[in-house]
Each structure stands twice: as structure tokens, then as C-alpha cells.
Amino acid sequence: MLLYQDARAPNPRRVRMFLHEKGLTDQVELIEVSINDRAHQQPAYLDKNPLALVPVMEFADGRLLRESIAICRYLEEQHPQPSLFGGDAWQRAQVEQWNRHAELELLFPVAQVFRNSHPFWQGRIRQAPEFAEIMREHVARRFTWLDGELATRPWFAGDSFSVADITAVCAIDFGKVSRLMIGDDTPHLARWYAEVKARPSYKA
Ligand SMILES: N[C@@H](CCC(=O)N[C@@H](CS)C(=O)NCC(=O)O)C(=O)O
């Protein structure tokens, strides 16, 4: 399998962490597609993903998947253990819900702060600094909300580590480039973060 990715981007990292948790790292070759160098906008890559986004997973027969969660779901079906999408109907629903929360309430606003305020994107996209500030405030409120949630259970979706934790930690780490940090006022979120960070997959 080939994983087209940018080593610094959060969505490819979700897939790399997932692969590591599944013990599949040695079955995948990483192909660097530098967003900084605009490699993702070149015709060769647009053939793989016309949306000019990473990651893309390419299989030996040439089939392509170009959504992080679609890649992870497929790998889960092929390699069910350890389960990262939930073991029964209720757990699967919980993982779906919390992964969606992690995407929509953390990763999306964190990415919008970066895109709309960081010098990296100046001259690349049209930026809206005021929207960045609105999203910055949104993330701070969501950190507080998540702190309350994680006071009641070890992981995002319950008693087991799941793809929702992967999405959340990739979002939170990506926020650092925009000075979005977990503070002392969210100890339960900090406890959760330390436990994710202690897993070998964190370095993927
Ligand atoms: N839904 C996609 C989102 C992919 C995405 O937003 N990738 C970002 C990097 S994390 C990207 O390629 N950005 C390039 C750009 O916006 O030009 C997925 O999760 O696979």
C-alpha cells in the first residue's frame, strides 16, 4: 500500500497513527506530497485526488481511497483487531459520534484558525482573520466542554481507545502551530492527552 501524505499535516497523521495501532506500518510506503511545495496541486497528484488534498491511499491493484476515515474504516474491516471503531453496535455508534465531534468541533476549527491567520497561507488562499478569531474562541470553549466529558471516562468514546482519540489528538497537536494549547484549567483533557502521548502510535 502507498500512502500519499504530508508529514506535517494532521489528516495523514490520523492514518499513520491508525496504521501503527493496527501493527500495519511495515505494509505501507509513505510518499511525501509536500503542501509547502504545492506538490498536491501538480497534475500527477491531481490524478489521484482532484481535490488536491492529502492523504490518499493506493492499493496494489491501483484502487484509491482519499478520505482519512474511509481509509481507516477499510483497514479496520481487513484487520479487525485491535478494534478502533467499536466492538458492538453501541460502541460503534459512540465511536462514530465522538469521531465526528473530534472532526467538527476540534479539527475543523483548528484548521480554520491556521488557514485564516497563519503566514503559511498568505498568498496561497484568501484569508479571513476575523473568522480565525471566531474559530479560536470556539476551540477554547470546546476544550472546556471536553474537559467535563473526560472527567467521566478514560477515552473519547468510552472505555477503549478508538479512532476518535486519534482524530482528537491530531487536531489538538495541529493547534499548537496557531498557539492553541491545552491549559492548566482543563486537567481531565490534559490527563487524556498525556495518556495518548504515551502510546507508541503517538510518534507515527
Ligand atoms: N477529508 C479529508 C481532508 C483532507 C485535508 O484537508 N487535507 C489537508 C492536509 S491535513 C490538505 O491536503 N490541505 C491542502 C490544501 O488545503 O491545499 C481527509 O480527511 O482525508
The ligand as an SDF file (V2000), in Angstrom:
LIG
                    3D

 20 19  0  0  0  0  0  0  0  0999 V2000
  -11.4170   14.9950    4.2700 N   0  0  0  0  0  0  0  0  0  0  0  0
  -10.0620   14.9010    4.0210 C   0  0  0  0  0  0  0  0  0  0  0  0
   -9.3990   16.2270    4.4220 C   0  0  0  0  0  0  0  0  0  0  0  0
   -8.0250   16.2560    3.8980 C   0  0  0  0  0  0  0  0  0  0  0  0
   -7.3510   17.5890    4.1340 C   0  0  0  0  0  0  0  0  0  0  0  0
   -7.9920   18.6160    4.4830 O   0  0  0  0  0  0  0  0  0  0  0  0
   -6.0290   17.5540    3.9810 N   0  0  0  0  0  0  0  0  0  0  0  0
   -5.2320   18.7510    4.1440 C   0  0  0  0  0  0  0  0  0  0  0  0
   -3.9930   18.3950    4.9880 C   0  0  0  0  0  0  0  0  0  0  0  0
   -4.4460   17.8780    6.6290 S   0  0  0  0  0  0  0  0  0  0  0  0
   -4.7200   19.2100    2.7920 C   0  0  0  0  0  0  0  0  0  0  0  0
   -4.4040   18.3980    1.9610 O   0  0  0  0  0  0  0  0  0  0  0  0
   -4.6280   20.5440    2.5800 N   0  0  0  0  0  0  0  0  0  0  0  0
   -4.0810   21.0900    1.3790 C   0  0  0  0  0  0  0  0  0  0  0  0
   -4.7560   22.3630    0.9640 C   0  0  0  0  0  0  0  0  0  0  0  0
   -5.7120   22.7940    1.6290 O   0  0  0  0  0  0  0  0  0  0  0  0
   -4.3000   22.9350   -0.0120 O   0  0  0  0  0  0  0  0  0  0  0  0
   -9.4580   13.7110    4.7810 C   0  0  0  0  0  0  0  0  0  0  0  0
   -9.5960   13.6240    5.9980 O   0  0  0  0  0  0  0  0  0  0  0  0
   -8.8660   12.8720    4.1440 O   0  0  0  0  0  0  0  0  0  0  0  0
  1  2  1  0
  2  3  1  0
  2 18  1  0
  3  4  1  0
  4  5  1  0
  5  6  2  0
  5  7  1  0
  7  8  1  0
  8  9  1  0
  8 11  1  0
  9 10  1  0
 11 12  2  0
 11 13  1  0
 13 14  1  0
 14 15  1  0
 15 16  2  0
 15 17  1  0
 18 19  2  0
 18 20  1  0
M  END
$$$$
